[in-house]
Amino acid sequence: MNMHKGFTLIELLAVAMILSVLTFISINLFSSAKARDQQRETQQRLALITAKIKQYYQTHGRLPEPAGANKNEIPVQADALDMEQKYRLDAWGRYLVYNPGDINNNGQYVNIQDVEGFAASIESGGPDQNLDGEENNLIVFIDVTAEAIEITKRKLKVLHEKVAAYNLLFEGVDNNGDGIVDTISSVGNSAEVSIGAPGNTCPPTHSFINDPSEGLSTLSAIEETEKYNCPAPLVDHIVKFYGLPSAFPEGYNRNLDPVFPGGYERDPWKREFKWGYEGRLLDSGTPIETSDRRYHRFFSSGPDDSIIDDDIVSTGD
């Protein structure tokens, strides 16, 4: 006679408990793997958005305006970053928060060091979907310093082209009829700048009563004084004379923010382009010499206005 012994209640409970533990472990392993995938995907999205924002900045000279009713979403629309809609969200389905600093309603200017020393930030609440600043949040700070330097060099190249054109106004011309033909062949020691009586018109012309002897010296004199009745600083005069895009449109109060991107009076750090010439003192008190790279050149004081070594000059001009 065959006897089949059944499972006892204790054995069944033990099996159920083991299955429960295995199920719990499986679920947690699955959840952990999914969370890692979501975090990795979100980081990839943040990296791609950052690259697109940098590209936009280098092209337009400003950051894209934030989107959404609260003005804190990723601007994926065609006239901004031109990205798929999914890039508005992190991998957990929550809107990413985009903070471009003190950008104004018209998107005209943003301080590129306004967000904890960076131009902007993008943040995800992470797995718990809570923007609480905790460690599980994912945040990227966007640094556009390299792009700003390239923009600065492009502006300086254009300014120097206009300076060269301006200098040609004085080449081969005897402005004051003294029998001496002006030259711009050198930044000579014989250059004598005579401002003359007040009331001279700007710009100096071929009939100008004073003979500055060369164009570069005239530019230095315009920068140094206002007796030519030219806009000060010198960069204002060059921008206006050649009709370059201005950071300060007609009738605009230049003492108020924002400045307009693409304007040639200022660099991306909102500082006026400076003009270097022999005799001017650097911040350290050291005179600029003839051999200095900024002699008779526009230059930017760079990201840190107080550090000489990060000044930006255009090359090849």
Backbone bond lengths (Angstrom), bond angles and torsions (degrees), N, CA, C in turn:
res aa  C-N    CA-C-N  psi(-1)  N-CA   C-N-CA  omega(-1)  CA-C   N-CA-C  phi
1 M - - - 1.453 - - 1.528 108.46 -
2 N 1.355 118.16 123.26 1.461 122.10 179.99 1.515 110.45 -85.23
3 M 1.328 111.90 132.32 1.478 117.91 179.12 1.538 108.27 -114.87
4 H 1.322 118.82 124.40 1.483 123.91 177.91 1.516 108.39 -105.04
5 K 1.341 113.38 114.59 1.455 118.19 -179.71 1.524 109.72 -86.23
6 G 1.300 119.69 126.71 1.455 123.31 179.14 1.531 112.48 -81.72
7 F 1.372 113.83 170.05 1.471 119.01 176.65 1.513 109.68 -74.21
8 T 1.285 114.43 141.03 1.463 118.25 175.70 1.520 108.97 -78.74
9 L 1.288 115.82 164.76 1.471 121.65 179.30 1.520 110.89 -61.04
10 I 1.316 115.86 -38.28 1.461 119.94 -179.34 1.520 110.26 -65.25
11 E 1.335 116.23 -41.18 1.456 120.07 179.22 1.527 111.67 -64.53
12 L 1.338 115.57 -40.48 1.471 119.60 177.92 1.528 111.30 -63.61
13 L 1.319 115.43 -42.01 1.471 119.85 178.63 1.531 110.87 -63.52
14 A 1.325 116.11 -38.88 1.465 120.17 179.66 1.525 110.66 -64.38
15 V 1.363 114.90 -44.33 1.464 119.25 178.09 1.525 110.76 -61.15
16 A 1.338 116.31 -44.62 1.464 121.17 179.74 1.524 110.99 -60.84
17 M 1.334 114.93 -39.70 1.458 119.41 -179.98 1.530 110.88 -66.09
18 I 1.308 116.63 -42.71 1.467 121.29 178.43 1.526 110.66 -61.37
19 L 1.343 114.94 -44.82 1.466 119.27 178.65 1.526 111.02 -61.90
20 S 1.326 115.98 -39.30 1.468 120.49 179.51 1.523 110.86 -63.75
21 V 1.338 115.96 -43.37 1.456 120.41 179.48 1.522 110.67 -63.68
22 L 1.340 115.14 -44.58 1.466 119.12 178.89 1.519 111.40 -62.10
23 T 1.332 115.51 -41.69 1.467 120.25 178.01 1.522 110.72 -62.57
24 F 1.341 115.72 -43.98 1.468 120.82 179.86 1.530 110.52 -61.33
25 I 1.331 115.23 -45.02 1.466 119.92 179.42 1.529 110.47 -63.13
26 S 1.338 116.11 -43.22 1.470 120.28 -179.43 1.514 111.24 -61.98
27 I 1.332 115.02 -44.33 1.477 119.53 -179.53 1.519 110.24 -62.31
28 N 1.345 115.87 -44.21 1.463 119.53 -178.61 1.518 111.72 -67.10
29 L 1.337 115.24 -39.53 1.462 118.16 176.68 1.516 111.09 -63.13
30 F 1.346 115.56 -41.77 1.462 120.40 178.18 1.523 110.34 -63.71
31 S 1.353 115.88 -44.09 1.468 120.42 -179.22 1.519 110.78 -63.99
32 S 1.332 116.53 -41.67 1.461 120.45 179.65 1.524 110.80 -64.49
33 A 1.330 115.72 -43.16 1.463 119.69 179.01 1.523 110.92 -64.05
34 K 1.335 115.08 -41.32 1.470 119.44 179.14 1.521 110.34 -65.32
35 A 1.345 116.32 -41.81 1.461 120.55 179.64 1.530 110.69 -62.39
36 R 1.334 116.38 -40.67 1.464 119.68 178.06 1.522 110.96 -64.44
37 D 1.333 115.82 -41.05 1.472 119.56 178.10 1.527 110.75 -63.47
38 Q 1.343 116.27 -41.69 1.459 120.33 179.86 1.528 111.39 -65.78
39 Q 1.322 115.34 -39.20 1.462 118.97 178.73 1.523 110.38 -66.74
40 R 1.329 116.81 -42.58 1.458 120.91 179.54 1.527 110.50 -63.68
41 E 1.339 116.33 -43.20 1.469 119.88 179.77 1.521 111.04 -64.56
42 T 1.333 116.74 -40.56 1.468 120.36 178.75 1.519 110.82 -63.82
43 Q 1.317 117.20 -42.86 1.462 120.70 177.97 1.527 111.24 -61.72
44 Q 1.334 116.14 -38.14 1.461 119.90 177.60 1.528 110.87 -65.34
45 R 1.330 115.57 -40.13 1.462 119.08 177.93 1.527 110.53 -64.29
46 L 1.321 116.66 -43.22 1.462 120.47 179.90 1.529 110.61 -61.74
47 A 1.320 116.92 -40.17 1.463 120.77 -179.92 1.524 111.03 -64.87
48 L 1.328 116.99 -42.61 1.459 120.44 -179.18 1.532 110.86 -68.57
49 I 1.332 116.89 -41.73 1.472 120.57 178.12 1.526 110.04 -61.95
50 T 1.335 116.62 -42.00 1.465 121.12 178.89 1.520 110.68 -59.78
51 A 1.325 117.30 -44.63 1.465 121.29 179.34 1.530 110.88 -62.18
52 K 1.332 116.41 -41.03 1.465 120.37 -179.75 1.533 110.88 -67.31
53 I 1.333 116.98 -38.73 1.464 120.48 179.04 1.520 110.02 -65.27
54 K 1.328 117.92 -41.95 1.461 121.25 177.72 1.526 111.06 -62.57
55 Q 1.326 115.54 -41.51 1.462 120.12 178.40 1.525 110.38 -63.37
56 Y 1.320 116.32 -42.79 1.468 121.05 178.45 1.531 109.97 -61.67
57 Y 1.317 115.74 -43.90 1.467 119.72 -178.80 1.526 111.58 -62.40
58 Q 1.321 116.64 -43.63 1.459 119.34 -178.58 1.523 111.15 -66.11
59 T 1.326 117.08 -32.16 1.464 120.67 179.84 1.521 112.29 -77.13
60 H 1.333 116.78 -41.41 1.460 120.84 -171.83 1.526 114.33 -104.28
61 G 1.324 117.66 -13.16 1.449 119.61 -178.89 1.508 113.67 76.45
62 R 1.294 117.86 12.83 1.474 123.33 177.86 1.513 108.77 -155.26
63 L 1.306 116.45 162.74 1.452 121.01 176.52 1.520 110.43 -81.39
64 P 1.326 117.72 153.14 1.475 118.92 176.83 1.522 110.40 -69.47
65 E 1.319 115.10 146.06 1.463 119.72 177.75 1.522 110.15 -68.25
66 P 1.331 117.80 143.55 1.465 119.94 174.59 1.521 110.58 -67.85
67 A 1.322 116.18 153.66 1.465 122.00 -178.40 1.527 109.94 -105.97
68 G 1.344 115.18 -179.88 1.454 121.15 175.69 1.514 113.29 87.17
69 A 1.341 114.78 163.91 1.456 121.06 -177.93 1.526 111.93 -60.98
70 N 1.312 116.66 -34.75 1.467 120.65 -178.64 1.526 113.00 -93.85
71 K 1.331 116.36 5.41 1.456 121.72 178.96 1.530 111.98 53.17
72 N 1.329 115.91 48.72 1.468 119.37 177.96 1.532 112.13 -144.35
73 E 1.347 115.84 18.39 1.456 119.58 -179.03 1.530 111.16 -104.70
74 I 1.318 116.20 162.58 1.463 122.02 178.85 1.532 109.67 -69.38
75 P 1.334 118.92 124.96 1.470 121.11 -178.72 1.531 111.36 -81.79
76 V 1.308 116.78 85.78 1.465 120.91 -175.02 1.522 112.72 -87.15
77 Q 1.320 118.12 -2.63 1.462 121.05 -175.60 1.525 111.71 -62.05
78 A 1.328 114.97 163.47 1.468 121.19 -172.42 1.518 112.65 -61.16
79 D 1.338 118.91 -33.27 1.457 120.82 -177.96 1.527 112.29 -87.01
80 A 1.325 116.86 8.41 1.461 121.02 176.58 1.524 108.86 -123.98
81 L 1.344 117.70 -106.54 1.461 120.17 -176.79 1.524 113.12 -84.06
82 D 1.332 116.99 -17.86 1.470 122.12 177.45 1.529 111.27 54.33
83 M 1.340 115.55 60.57 1.461 121.98 -177.70 1.526 109.93 -124.06
84 E 1.332 115.72 165.53 1.458 120.32 176.10 1.532 109.94 -64.29
85 Q 1.328 115.04 153.28 1.459 120.41 -177.62 1.528 112.77 -60.05
86 K 1.327 116.90 -27.95 1.460 119.21 -176.76 1.526 111.93 -62.11
87 Y 1.326 117.04 -20.99 1.459 119.36 -178.30 1.522 112.62 -77.74
88 R 1.314 116.61 -0.51 1.462 119.33 169.87 1.526 110.90 -76.54
89 L 1.330 115.84 -19.16 1.457 122.09 -171.35 1.515 111.75 -117.76
90 D 1.342 115.94 159.31 1.457 119.58 167.58 1.527 108.53 -87.80
91 A 1.314 117.85 -179.86 1.469 121.21 -175.87 1.524 112.35 -72.40
92 W 1.335 117.88 -10.60 1.468 121.17 176.14 1.531 111.21 -93.00
93 G 1.343 116.70 0.76 1.459 120.72 175.46 1.503 115.06 89.65
94 R 1.318 117.85 11.54 1.462 120.56 -179.91 1.534 109.01 -102.03
95 Y 1.349 115.79 147.38 1.461 119.76 178.25 1.523 110.85 -63.40
96 L 1.325 115.72 132.19 1.449 120.45 171.80 1.524 109.49 -71.06
97 V 1.309 116.89 146.29 1.464 121.33 -179.55 1.528 109.11 -102.62
98 Y 1.323 115.68 121.07 1.464 123.07 -177.11 1.525 109.16 -110.20
99 N 1.324 116.23 121.74 1.463 121.44 -179.11 1.522 109.49 -123.20
100 P 1.345 118.03 103.87 1.460 120.49 -179.67 1.523 114.05 -93.48
101 G 1.314 118.75 20.38 1.457 119.98 177.70 1.515 112.32 80.36
102 D 1.359 116.05 -147.57 1.462 120.01 -171.12 1.520 112.74 -87.53
103 I 1.324 116.15 50.65 1.459 120.75 176.76 1.528 108.66 -72.90
104 N 1.335 117.57 140.38 1.457 118.71 -178.24 1.524 110.33 -92.85
105 N 1.319 116.52 178.04 1.462 120.62 -172.04 1.526 112.90 -62.55
106 N 1.335 116.39 -27.15 1.458 119.23 -179.87 1.521 112.82 -93.53
107 G 1.315 116.51 1.85 1.453 119.57 178.44 1.508 113.37 66.90
108 Q 1.333 117.88 25.01 1.451 119.08 -172.35 1.527 113.71 -80.80
109 Y 1.308 117.27 -31.68 1.452 117.33 -176.71 1.514 111.35 -151.63
110 V 1.301 115.57 140.08 1.460 119.63 173.52 1.514 108.08 -135.69
111 N 1.318 115.20 135.53 1.453 120.76 175.91 1.522 107.78 -73.71
112 I 1.309 117.71 115.22 1.464 120.18 -171.07 1.521 113.59 -80.63
113 Q 1.334 116.53 12.47 1.455 120.44 172.83 1.522 110.11 -131.84
114 D 1.317 116.38 29.38 1.459 121.61 -170.11 1.528 113.79 -89.99
115 V 1.325 118.44 -20.99 1.470 121.70 -176.21 1.529 108.52 -105.06
116 E 1.321 115.29 88.83 1.471 120.71 -178.20 1.523 112.16 51.90
117 G 1.322 115.03 39.52 1.456 120.32 179.35 1.515 114.24 88.21
118 F 1.318 117.43 -0.31 1.463 121.74 -179.70 1.529 109.90 -117.28
119 A 1.342 114.88 172.38 1.461 119.92 -178.17 1.518 112.29 -77.22
120 A 1.330 117.47 -34.22 1.463 120.85 -174.69 1.523 109.67 -164.38
121 S 1.322 115.05 171.99 1.465 120.15 174.40 1.524 109.38 -143.41
122 I 1.334 115.52 154.71 1.462 123.01 172.86 1.523 106.26 -129.31
123 E 1.334 116.66 135.35 1.465 119.19 -174.40 1.524 111.91 -135.88
124 S 1.330 114.67 139.97 1.466 123.00 171.93 1.525 108.08 -116.34
125 G 1.334 115.46 143.15 1.458 119.72 178.58 1.510 113.67 -72.76
126 G 1.338 117.52 -8.54 1.451 120.45 178.86 1.513 113.11 76.13
127 P 1.329 117.53 -161.97 1.463 121.69 -174.15 1.527 114.24 -58.98
128 D 1.343 116.88 -36.16 1.468 118.36 -177.53 1.524 112.98 -86.13
129 Q 1.365 115.59 -0.55 1.467 120.97 175.88 1.522 112.88 58.84
130 N 1.321 116.66 28.23 1.453 121.17 -176.91 1.515 109.37 -120.92
131 L 1.319 116.73 117.49 1.461 121.16 178.61 1.527 109.40 -81.61
132 D 1.319 114.68 70.44 1.456 120.53 -174.50 1.523 113.09 -107.39
133 G 1.322 116.35 6.70 1.442 119.54 179.39 1.511 114.65 75.08
134 E 1.332 116.80 9.81 1.462 119.70 -179.51 1.527 110.92 -77.06
135 E 1.338 115.11 173.36 1.458 120.61 -175.01 1.525 113.41 -64.58
136 N 1.343 117.35 -26.99 1.465 117.84 -178.15 1.523 112.54 -80.32
137 N 1.338 117.69 -3.02 1.455 120.25 172.30 1.525 109.47 -72.57
138 L 1.311 115.92 148.98 1.459 121.42 176.94 1.527 108.04 -110.75
139 I 1.323 116.64 119.24 1.466 120.34 -178.68 1.519 109.37 -134.24
140 V 1.327 114.81 137.58 1.460 122.07 177.74 1.523 108.23 -122.19
141 F 1.332 116.60 128.23 1.458 121.61 173.55 1.524 108.46 -98.02
142 I 1.329 115.74 134.20 1.463 121.46 -173.69 1.522 110.06 -102.08
143 D 1.317 115.63 120.41 1.462 123.10 179.33 1.528 108.71 -106.24
144 V 1.323 116.83 118.18 1.470 120.41 -179.66 1.527 111.43 -110.73
145 T 1.328 116.63 23.82 1.462 120.01 -178.67 1.529 111.60 -58.20
146 A 1.325 116.82 -46.56 1.470 119.95 -178.93 1.520 110.92 -61.08
147 E 1.331 116.14 -41.49 1.474 120.24 179.17 1.534 110.30 -67.11
148 A 1.339 116.67 -38.71 1.467 120.56 179.52 1.525 110.86 -64.54
149 I 1.319 117.19 -37.57 1.460 120.84 178.14 1.525 110.55 -64.20
150 E 1.337 117.19 -40.98 1.463 120.34 177.85 1.517 111.21 -64.91
151 I 1.333 117.04 -40.94 1.465 120.84 176.74 1.521 109.95 -61.45
152 T 1.324 116.31 -42.68 1.461 121.40 179.55 1.519 111.29 -61.06
153 K 1.315 117.12 -44.23 1.463 120.60 179.97 1.527 110.85 -64.19
154 R 1.325 116.77 -38.24 1.471 119.41 178.26 1.526 110.77 -63.49
155 K 1.331 116.16 -43.45 1.466 119.65 179.22 1.522 110.61 -64.05
156 L 1.321 116.76 -44.15 1.459 120.29 -179.42 1.523 111.67 -62.31
157 K 1.316 116.70 -37.68 1.468 120.01 178.34 1.523 110.16 -60.97
158 V 1.329 116.68 -44.02 1.471 120.32 179.28 1.528 110.09 -65.22
159 L 1.333 117.36 -44.24 1.461 120.81 179.82 1.524 111.03 -59.80
160 H 1.326 116.83 -41.23 1.461 119.79 -178.71 1.526 111.64 -69.91
161 E 1.316 116.87 -32.50 1.458 119.53 174.18 1.529 110.51 -62.66
162 K 1.332 116.04 -39.20 1.464 120.04 178.64 1.527 111.37 -71.39
163 V 1.332 116.95 -35.17 1.462 120.19 175.99 1.527 109.85 -61.73
164 A 1.339 116.57 -43.71 1.466 120.27 178.68 1.530 110.56 -61.25
165 A 1.324 116.26 -41.82 1.467 120.02 178.25 1.525 110.86 -64.95
166 Y 1.304 116.97 -39.81 1.467 121.36 179.57 1.520 110.38 -63.88
167 N 1.341 116.44 -41.43 1.456 120.02 179.64 1.520 111.85 -60.02
168 L 1.346 117.56 -32.00 1.467 121.50 -178.87 1.521 112.14 -64.49
169 L 1.334 117.13 -18.47 1.463 120.12 176.61 1.518 111.03 -61.50
170 F 1.329 117.04 -24.08 1.461 120.88 -173.90 1.521 112.80 -108.37
171 E 1.315 117.45 -6.00 1.459 120.17 -176.12 1.521 110.54 -76.80
172 G 1.336 115.73 128.85 1.462 120.85 175.94 1.506 114.28 70.69
173 V 1.316 118.80 19.50 1.463 121.84 -177.68 1.529 109.41 -120.79
174 D 1.337 115.78 132.27 1.467 120.77 173.72 1.522 106.59 -92.28
175 N 1.324 116.22 89.53 1.460 120.30 -171.77 1.515 113.68 -62.40
176 N 1.329 116.76 -41.00 1.468 118.36 -172.99 1.528 113.98 -109.67
177 G 1.327 115.31 10.60 1.463 118.27 174.78 1.512 114.56 71.44
178 D 1.336 118.08 25.10 1.462 119.36 -179.49 1.520 112.50 -92.26
179 G 1.348 116.43 6.98 1.449 120.58 178.08 1.508 114.36 85.10
180 I 1.332 116.80 -0.63 1.457 121.00 -179.93 1.528 108.59 -104.57
181 V 1.320 115.76 123.58 1.462 120.29 178.78 1.518 108.71 -85.51
182 D 1.315 115.64 131.33 1.460 120.25 -178.12 1.511 110.87 -70.31
183 T 1.307 116.11 150.45 1.462 121.41 178.35 1.520 109.80 -133.64
184 I 1.320 114.50 159.24 1.466 119.23 171.19 1.521 108.82 -129.71
185 S 1.348 114.85 24.27 1.461 118.92 -175.84 1.517 112.29 -70.48
186 S 1.308 116.81 -21.14 1.459 119.61 179.55 1.513 109.41 -151.51
187 V 1.305 114.42 160.86 1.463 119.57 172.04 1.521 104.38 -90.37
188 G 1.323 116.23 78.02 1.454 121.14 -164.24 1.510 114.63 -78.84
189 N 1.319 114.25 155.75 1.454 119.89 175.77 1.521 111.36 -72.40
190 S 1.335 117.50 -18.19 1.458 120.92 -177.84 1.519 112.63 -84.76
191 A 1.325 115.98 -1.10 1.460 118.94 -177.82 1.518 110.11 -62.93
192 E 1.324 115.68 126.05 1.459 119.83 177.17 1.520 108.10 -122.37
193 V 1.308 115.48 122.94 1.454 120.24 -178.45 1.516 108.36 -103.80
194 S 1.300 117.37 117.62 1.451 121.67 178.64 1.522 108.54 -113.40
195 I 1.308 115.25 116.90 1.462 119.68 -175.12 1.517 111.09 -74.96
196 G 1.337 116.57 -40.36 1.450 119.34 178.55 1.515 112.73 82.63
197 A 1.314 115.29 -169.78 1.453 120.48 -175.18 1.518 110.91 -71.77
198 P 1.343 117.41 150.27 1.466 120.29 175.98 1.525 110.50 -58.67
199 G 1.288 116.01 152.81 1.455 120.79 177.73 1.506 113.34 103.51
200 N 1.317 117.37 -0.26 1.464 119.32 175.70 1.520 109.94 -62.07
201 T 1.315 115.51 145.32 1.455 118.86 -178.01 1.516 111.34 -89.57
202 C 1.298 115.18 155.65 1.457 122.02 177.84 1.533 108.25 -113.82
203 P 1.355 118.49 132.07 1.473 125.53 4.78 1.520 111.31 -86.63
204 P 1.344 117.19 164.03 1.472 119.46 171.35 1.526 109.49 -58.68
205 T 1.308 116.89 142.50 1.472 120.76 -178.37 1.522 109.20 -122.96
206 H 1.315 116.86 -176.93 1.459 121.23 179.35 1.522 111.51 -63.15
207 S 1.298 117.73 -22.42 1.464 120.27 179.22 1.520 111.90 -98.14
208 F 1.294 116.22 12.31 1.463 120.36 -179.21 1.527 109.47 -61.32
209 I 1.335 118.47 133.92 1.469 121.74 -171.11 1.520 112.42 -70.24
210 N 1.316 118.80 -21.21 1.454 120.65 178.59 1.513 110.09 -103.65
211 D 1.318 115.81 144.67 1.461 121.18 -178.35 1.526 108.62 -106.07
212 P 1.320 117.76 98.36 1.463 118.94 -175.31 1.520 113.20 -73.30
213 S 1.327 117.63 -5.87 1.456 125.40 175.24 1.505 113.90 75.65
214 E 1.322 118.99 -25.15 1.459 118.98 169.59 1.521 109.59 -165.10
215 G 1.329 114.98 152.41 1.456 120.16 -172.79 1.507 114.61 -61.57
216 L 1.341 116.07 -39.55 1.456 118.18 -178.00 1.515 111.12 -61.36
217 S 1.311 117.22 -38.25 1.456 119.87 179.05 1.522 110.85 -66.54
218 T 1.328 116.29 -34.83 1.458 119.36 176.42 1.523 110.38 -62.82
219 L 1.333 116.14 -43.44 1.457 119.53 179.04 1.521 111.18 -62.20
220 S 1.323 116.96 -41.33 1.458 119.92 178.17 1.519 110.82 -62.85
221 A 1.338 116.34 -38.26 1.458 119.86 -179.92 1.526 110.92 -68.56
222 I 1.336 116.60 -38.49 1.467 119.78 176.49 1.527 109.79 -61.62
223 E 1.324 116.16 -41.23 1.455 119.63 179.77 1.524 111.64 -66.88
224 E 1.333 116.27 -35.30 1.453 120.53 -173.02 1.522 112.59 -81.02
225 T 1.299 117.45 -31.00 1.464 120.40 -176.40 1.522 109.75 -134.34
226 E 1.310 115.35 170.39 1.466 121.18 175.29 1.530 110.59 -110.05
227 K 1.323 117.29 13.63 1.456 120.02 -174.05 1.514 113.75 -73.72
228 Y 1.352 116.03 -12.65 1.460 118.43 173.25 1.521 111.16 -83.14
229 N 1.322 116.57 -2.13 1.465 121.10 -175.11 1.522 111.97 59.49
230 C 1.316 116.94 30.85 1.454 122.12 175.34 1.526 109.05 -96.51
231 P 1.326 116.79 154.08 1.460 118.62 177.25 1.519 110.92 -58.00
232 A 1.286 116.24 139.13 1.464 120.80 175.51 1.516 108.08 -115.77
233 P 1.303 118.26 138.78 1.456 128.43 3.69 1.535 112.55 -74.94
234 L 1.321 114.93 177.18 1.458 120.93 -175.01 1.518 113.44 -55.96
235 V 1.320 117.44 -37.78 1.466 119.81 -177.64 1.526 110.76 -59.52
236 D 1.339 117.82 -32.38 1.461 120.67 176.88 1.526 110.69 -61.66
237 H 1.323 115.44 -41.27 1.466 120.16 -179.25 1.528 111.31 -64.81
238 I 1.327 117.15 -45.47 1.464 121.25 -179.24 1.531 110.10 -64.07
239 V 1.328 116.63 -44.52 1.470 120.57 179.85 1.523 110.65 -60.59
240 K 1.332 116.75 -45.77 1.466 120.42 -178.54 1.520 111.34 -69.91
241 F 1.318 117.55 -42.78 1.461 121.83 -175.83 1.522 111.29 -62.53
242 Y 1.338 117.07 -38.59 1.463 120.71 -177.41 1.533 112.78 -102.31
243 G 1.303 117.47 6.53 1.465 120.22 175.24 1.513 114.36 63.53
244 L 1.324 116.98 34.18 1.464 119.83 176.90 1.525 110.01 -72.13
245 P 1.332 117.34 155.23 1.468 118.94 175.86 1.530 110.45 -55.59
246 S 1.310 114.73 135.03 1.463 119.53 -174.23 1.517 111.85 -108.37
247 A 1.331 115.06 146.63 1.464 120.32 172.63 1.519 110.55 -76.64
248 F 1.329 115.97 -10.11 1.457 121.02 -177.02 1.518 109.34 -133.24
249 P 1.337 117.75 88.42 1.463 120.50 -179.39 1.525 111.64 -58.33
250 E 1.320 114.96 164.51 1.463 121.29 -177.85 1.524 110.90 -52.18
251 G 1.318 115.98 129.28 1.457 120.74 178.67 1.511 114.76 81.63
252 Y 1.321 116.47 2.59 1.466 120.73 -176.86 1.519 109.64 -85.69
253 N 1.330 116.35 140.70 1.462 121.35 178.65 1.517 109.23 -82.33
254 R 1.307 117.32 106.84 1.454 121.07 -174.06 1.526 112.85 -69.71
255 N 1.320 116.97 -11.88 1.464 119.43 179.36 1.519 112.69 -86.27
256 L 1.319 116.23 -3.15 1.459 120.17 -179.22 1.521 110.16 -110.07
257 D 1.328 115.76 149.08 1.466 120.20 172.57 1.519 108.33 -81.56
258 P 1.298 118.26 158.04 1.457 126.79 -1.68 1.520 111.04 -91.79
259 V 1.317 116.43 168.95 1.463 119.99 167.31 1.518 107.19 -94.97
260 F 1.318 116.55 156.34 1.456 120.12 -174.50 1.528 110.27 -89.19
261 P 1.313 117.65 132.08 1.462 119.89 179.38 1.524 110.40 -63.93
262 G 1.309 115.97 147.71 1.457 120.25 -178.70 1.505 112.83 89.69
263 G 1.335 117.69 -12.57 1.452 120.31 177.95 1.521 110.79 -68.14
264 Y 1.311 115.23 143.59 1.466 119.93 -172.71 1.522 113.27 -93.81
265 E 1.321 118.34 1.69 1.462 118.52 178.13 1.524 112.81 -81.06
266 R 1.326 116.40 -24.77 1.461 118.94 -173.36 1.526 111.61 -132.53
267 D 1.331 113.73 155.02 1.458 119.88 175.56 1.528 109.05 -87.32
268 P 1.331 119.11 176.43 1.469 120.69 -177.43 1.525 114.59 -63.67
269 W 1.335 116.54 -13.86 1.470 119.33 177.48 1.518 111.30 -92.68
270 K 1.345 114.92 11.60 1.450 122.36 173.73 1.530 112.27 72.59
271 R 1.328 116.35 22.54 1.455 120.31 179.75 1.528 109.65 -108.60
272 E 1.329 115.67 142.44 1.459 119.49 179.98 1.527 110.23 -64.65
273 F 1.326 115.17 143.14 1.454 119.42 172.18 1.534 108.29 -65.66
274 K 1.311 115.44 134.34 1.458 120.73 -176.52 1.522 110.46 -100.72
275 W 1.308 114.83 157.63 1.458 121.64 -179.20 1.522 108.15 -115.26
276 G 1.333 116.38 122.11 1.456 119.73 -178.50 1.513 111.37 -99.36
277 Y 1.333 117.44 136.69 1.455 120.62 175.75 1.523 109.27 -154.44
278 E 1.313 114.79 161.15 1.454 120.66 -175.44 1.523 111.09 -59.33
279 G 1.320 115.53 133.17 1.456 119.98 178.91 1.510 113.70 102.66
280 R 1.334 117.01 -27.07 1.466 119.08 177.94 1.522 109.40 -68.97
281 L 1.300 115.56 143.44 1.454 120.12 -179.49 1.518 110.64 -90.53
282 L 1.309 116.12 136.59 1.454 120.97 170.42 1.519 108.86 -73.41
283 D 1.329 116.46 171.24 1.464 120.07 178.60 1.525 111.44 -58.07
284 S 1.326 115.92 -28.74 1.457 119.93 -178.89 1.521 112.44 -78.49
285 G 1.357 116.81 -6.69 1.453 120.33 -177.66 1.508 113.65 92.97
286 T 1.334 117.60 -3.28 1.470 122.06 -179.58 1.527 110.07 -83.71
287 P 1.345 118.26 130.25 1.467 119.83 179.12 1.529 111.46 -66.48
288 I 1.325 116.73 146.23 1.457 121.45 172.28 1.525 108.22 -76.08
289 E 1.323 116.69 130.66 1.454 121.30 -179.44 1.527 110.40 -96.50
290 T 1.343 115.67 165.40 1.454 120.79 179.71 1.521 111.69 -57.18
291 S 1.333 116.01 -34.81 1.458 120.28 -176.96 1.523 112.85 -79.92
292 D 1.323 117.14 -6.41 1.462 119.66 -177.57 1.518 110.25 -64.57
293 R 1.322 116.81 143.99 1.459 121.21 -176.65 1.518 112.28 -63.00
294 R 1.357 117.05 -20.73 1.465 119.53 -177.36 1.525 112.33 -96.42
295 Y 1.313 117.31 7.63 1.456 119.42 -178.15 1.527 110.67 -65.80
296 H 1.303 115.60 120.89 1.464 121.41 -175.82 1.522 111.48 53.77
297 R 1.299 116.33 49.01 1.459 122.08 178.62 1.528 109.53 -143.16
298 F 1.319 115.11 147.48 1.459 118.76 165.89 1.526 108.35 -78.08
299 F 1.311 116.23 145.73 1.453 120.08 176.33 1.521 108.92 -150.90
300 S 1.304 115.64 162.18 1.468 122.50 176.52 1.517 108.43 -107.25
301 S 1.316 115.77 141.66 1.464 119.30 177.41 1.520 112.06 -77.90
302 G 1.338 117.11 0.14 1.461 121.33 170.51 1.515 114.68 77.83
303 P 1.326 116.20 -170.85 1.468 120.87 -176.47 1.515 113.45 -58.74
304 D 1.324 117.10 -35.72 1.458 121.08 179.95 1.511 108.54 -116.89
305 D 1.314 115.89 108.58 1.461 122.08 -172.55 1.527 112.52 -61.76
306 S 1.324 117.75 -20.59 1.455 120.50 -173.19 1.523 113.19 -96.45
307 I 1.325 117.59 -4.49 1.457 121.12 -177.62 1.523 109.65 -107.72
308 I 1.326 116.65 117.76 1.459 120.96 -177.01 1.525 111.47 -66.50
309 D 1.327 116.70 -36.03 1.460 120.28 -172.11 1.526 113.70 -65.88
310 D 1.345 118.74 -19.08 1.466 118.28 -179.72 1.530 111.89 -100.52
311 D 1.339 117.12 15.63 1.457 119.48 173.94 1.521 109.15 -60.19
312 I 1.335 115.71 148.61 1.463 121.42 -176.49 1.519 108.93 -116.09
313 V 1.318 116.16 127.82 1.453 121.67 175.40 1.520 108.10 -126.64
314 S 1.309 115.14 154.65 1.447 120.13 176.78 1.521 109.27 -84.48
315 T 1.310 116.89 138.68 1.458 120.49 -179.36 1.523 110.39 -100.29
316 G 1.309 115.11 158.15 1.460 120.48 175.33 1.494 114.35 75.89
317 D 1.367 117.32 19.53 1.459 118.69 179.28 1.510 110.20 -117.18
